[in-house]
Amino acid sequence: MVTPVLPHQNNVQQIGYKLLSMLNFKGKRGEEVARTLISACLWNDSVENKSRAYGVSPQTVRNYVEEQGVEVVEKLLEQVRKISLKVLKGVKEIDVSIDWTTKTWYGRPVEGLGSSEEGNSWNYATATTKFDGKVLLLAFITQVNGMTKDEVVKALVERVVAMGFKVRLMTLDAGFYTVDVLNFVSQFKYIIAVPVGNVKVYQEFDGEYET
């Protein structure tokens, strides 16, 4: 999202109003549902607590999210991406960070989307960059069941490059630390940063080490 890295408390309300203008649920209680979700996120509270303030039941909020959530979220992400590209107008070389975010939903399964052991999920992978103190969204994809880590990285890199950006540095979440991902990325002249935790020797043979 295009916000300061550490927004001041006074900016939270402004962020909420901006999100409300972008989070468009259809129906007579759509605005109340959006206000509930935004308030719960910004104040790190539960839907149950925040729904009372807007005169809507928690189940109504869940029903709206179950029926329209995927469409609304993807439209929101696309709007954020377009704003990001406007901020980056004229910028040619960027640093890219690739990560995924799993939003777990305990309602009915959402067809075509990934799932986790904890429940049905909406899984998105994103490519972002940092510019002028802001985190900017460049590309996003929906992770489907069976999609490999290198497929995720390849799809996001292709979208970023197709926008005309030259990638200088790529940072990857530790979950992307696989041979296939490194083989794909190493064909480019990127600087690569991947946190891998403690690297230990687990096998020694003929004087060489395998880690």
N, C-alpha and C positions, 0 to 999 in steps of 0.2 A: 504494500500500500504506500502511496506517496505521502508520507508523514515524516516529521523529524524523528531521528533515531530515539530520542528520549523526550516525548512531548511534555510540555509543562502542564500542570494540572488544569490551568485556566483554558488550555486548548482542547480539553476532552469534550466539552460541550460542542465546540465548533466541529470537531471530528464527527461527533454523533449526528449533527444536522447534515453534514456532507454525506455520510453513509445513508441516512434516511432518504436523501434525494436520489440515491443510486439503487437502494434495495427495494425493488418494486414488486411486492406481492399483490396479486389480483384478488378482488373480493371485498366485501363491505368491512371486514375486520383486518384487511391487509396492512393498513398503517399501524394498527395496534400491535400486530404480530411483529412487524419490522422494528418498532420502538422497543418491544420486549427483548428481542434478540440482540439489538445493538446495545441496549442498556446492560444486559447481562454480560456481554463480552467486555465492554469498556470498564465495568466495575467489578469484573471477576466474580459475578454472583450467579445464582441459579435462575432458570426460567420460571420456576415456581414462585420465587420471591418477587421477581420483577413483573410478572404478568398481572399480579394484583394491582399494581400501581396504574396499569393501563386498562383495567376493567375487562380483561380477557382471561379465559381459563387456560391453564398449562396444556390441556389436551387440544384445545383449539390451535394453539401455537404449533404443537406437534403435527396436527393434521395438515396445516398449511405447509410446513416444512416437508412433510412426506409427499404431498401432492405437487408442490411447485419448487421445492428447494433446489434441485439440481439446475433447473433452468435459470432461476434467479441468481444463484451463485456464479454460474458461468457468464451470465450477462454482466454481473458486477466485476468479475475478474477481467473481462474484455474491456470494460470502461476504464478500469485502473491501468490496464496495459496501454490504452490509447493516450491517457494522460501522461504516462511515463515517457512515451515516445515524443510527446510534445516538449517535455522537459529536456530530453536528450537531443533535441534538434540541433544539428551541426556537429555533434560529437561522433567521432569515427572509431576510436579505440576505447575499449571498455574492459573492465574486469567482470567476470561472470561467476555467480554462485548458484550451484544446482542443489536442490533439496526437495523433499516431499513432505506433505502435510496430510495426516490422516484424521479425518473428522468422523468419529464413530456415531452411528445413528442406530438406536435400538428398536426402530419400527420395522415395517415389512422390508424385505430385501429390495434393493434398487437394481434392476436388471442391467447387466453390463458393467457394473462397477465392482471394484475389489472388495474383498471381505477380510475380516480379521477374526482371531479367536474370540475377541470380546463382543462381537456383534457385527451387524452390517455396516459398511463404511462407504464414505465418499473419499476416494484417494486422489489427490492431485500432486503432480510434480511441477516444480517451478524453476525458472531461470531468472535471477534477479541481478541487478547491479547497484552499486552505491555511487551517488553523484550529488555533490553540493549538500552533503549531510542528509540526503534522503535515500531510502531504499526503494528502487524502482522495479516494477514487474516488466520483464521483457517477453516472456513466453510461459505458457502453462499447458499441460496435457492431463487428461484423465488416465489414471493407471487402471488397467483392466487386469482381471485374473490371468496369470500366466506370463505377464509382461516381464522381461528380464531387465536387469539394471542397465546393461549396455544399450538396450532398446530405448529406455527412458532417456539416457544421456544423449544418444544419437538424435532422437526426435527433437529435443530441446536445442541442441547445438545447431542443427540444420535450420531451425526457425530463426534463431538469433543471427546466424550468418546470412540468411536470406534477406534480412532487414538491412544489410549493408554494413554491419558492424564488424570490426576487426577485434578478435578476442586476444587480450594480452595475458591475462591471468585467469585461471579457472580453479575455483575452490569447490570441493565435493564433500558432502556429508560422509562420515565414516561408513555408512551403510552401502555406499557405492564402491567401496574398496574391494574390487574383484579384478581378476586377471583380464576378463573380457573388456571391462570398462577402460582399464589402463592401456590395453592394446589399441582400443579405438581412439582414445584421446591422444596417445603418444604419436600418432601419425601427423598431428598438427604441431606447430611451433608454439604451443602454449606453455606457460609456466603452470605447473599443476601442484595444488596443495590439498592433501587428504589427511585428516586426523586419523591415526590408526592405533592410538593408545600405546601400551607398552609392547615393544617388539622384542621378542626373546628367541634365543637359539633353541630349536627343538630337535634338530638332527645335525650330526656332524659326519662328514665322509671325506676321506682323502684330503684332509686339510682345508676343505671349503665348508661354508656354513649355509644352511638353508633356513630361512626365517619366515 
